[in-house]
């Protein structure tokens, strides 16, 4: 009888969903109520969510930088 490895959880639908999941994980970890067997899995999921959030933030920062650079190069608008 072989033991199946569960499929990895899907990525969150949004940054807000990831943050909400992280908050739930942290609350569970801090509560001390999780069985020892579940702690590592929850910690791993937390690191995945954290990585997702960091990647999303970096993508937004890159977009803002492009917009800022474009705005700095734009000619000021005058009503002449």
C-alpha positions as CSV (number, residue, x, y, z in Angstrom):
1,X,0.0,0.0,0.0
2,X,1.6,3.2,-1.1
3,X,1.1,6.5,0.6
4,X,0.1,9.4,-1.7
5,X,1.7,12.8,-1.1
6,X,-0.9,15.5,-1.0
7,X,-0.9,18.0,-3.8
8,X,0.6,21.4,-2.8
9,X,-2.0,24.0,-2.0
10,X,-2.8,26.4,-4.8
11,X,-1.5,29.9,-4.8
12,X,-3.7,32.5,-3.3
13,X,-6.1,34.4,-5.5
14,X,-4.7,37.7,-4.5
15,X,-2.2,39.5,-2.2
16,X,-5.0,40.1,0.3
17,X,-5.9,36.4,0.4
18,X,-2.2,35.5,1.0
19,X,-2.0,38.0,3.9
20,X,-5.2,36.6,5.4
21,X,-3.9,33.0,5.1
22,X,-0.6,34.1,6.7
23,X,-2.5,35.7,9.6
24,X,-4.5,32.5,10.2
25,X,-1.3,30.4,10.0
26,X,0.5,32.7,12.5
27,X,-2.5,32.6,14.9
28,X,-2.5,28.8,14.7
29,X,1.2,28.5,15.3
30,X,1.1,31.0,18.2
31,X,-1.8,29.2,19.8
32,X,0.2,26.2,20.6
33,X,-2.8,24.0,19.7
34,X,-1.4,22.4,16.5
35,X,-0.1,18.9,16.8
36,X,3.6,18.6,16.3
37,X,3.1,16.7,13.0
38,X,1.2,19.7,11.6
39,X,3.7,22.4,12.6
40,X,6.2,21.8,9.9
41,X,3.6,21.7,7.2
42,X,2.0,24.9,8.4
43,X,5.5,26.6,8.6
44,X,6.2,25.5,5.0
45,X,2.9,26.9,3.8
46,X,3.7,30.1,5.6
47,X,7.1,30.4,3.8
48,X,5.3,29.8,0.4
49,X,2.8,32.5,1.2
50,X,5.5,34.9,2.3
51,X,7.4,34.2,-0.9
52,X,4.3,34.9,-2.9
53,X,3.7,38.2,-1.1
54,X,7.3,39.3,-1.6
55,X,7.1,38.6,-5.3
56,X,3.9,40.5,-5.7
57,X,5.3,43.5,-3.8
58,X,8.4,43.5,-5.9
59,X,6.3,43.4,-9.1
60,X,4.3,46.4,-7.9
61,X,7.4,48.3,-6.9
62,X,8.8,47.7,-10.4
63,X,5.6,49.0,-11.9
64,X,5.7,52.1,-9.7
65,X,9.3,52.8,-10.6
66,X,8.5,52.6,-14.3
67,X,5.5,55.0,-13.8
68,X,7.7,57.4,-11.7
69,X,10.4,57.3,-14.4
70,X,7.9,58.0,-17.1
71,X,6.4,60.9,-15.1
72,X,9.8,62.4,-14.5
73,X,10.5,62.4,-18.2
74,X,7.2,63.9,-19.2
75,X,7.0,67.5,-20.1
76,X,5.0,69.6,-17.7
77,X,1.5,70.4,-18.9
78,X,0.8,74.1,-19.5
79,X,-2.4,75.8,-20.5
80,X,-0.9,78.0,-23.2
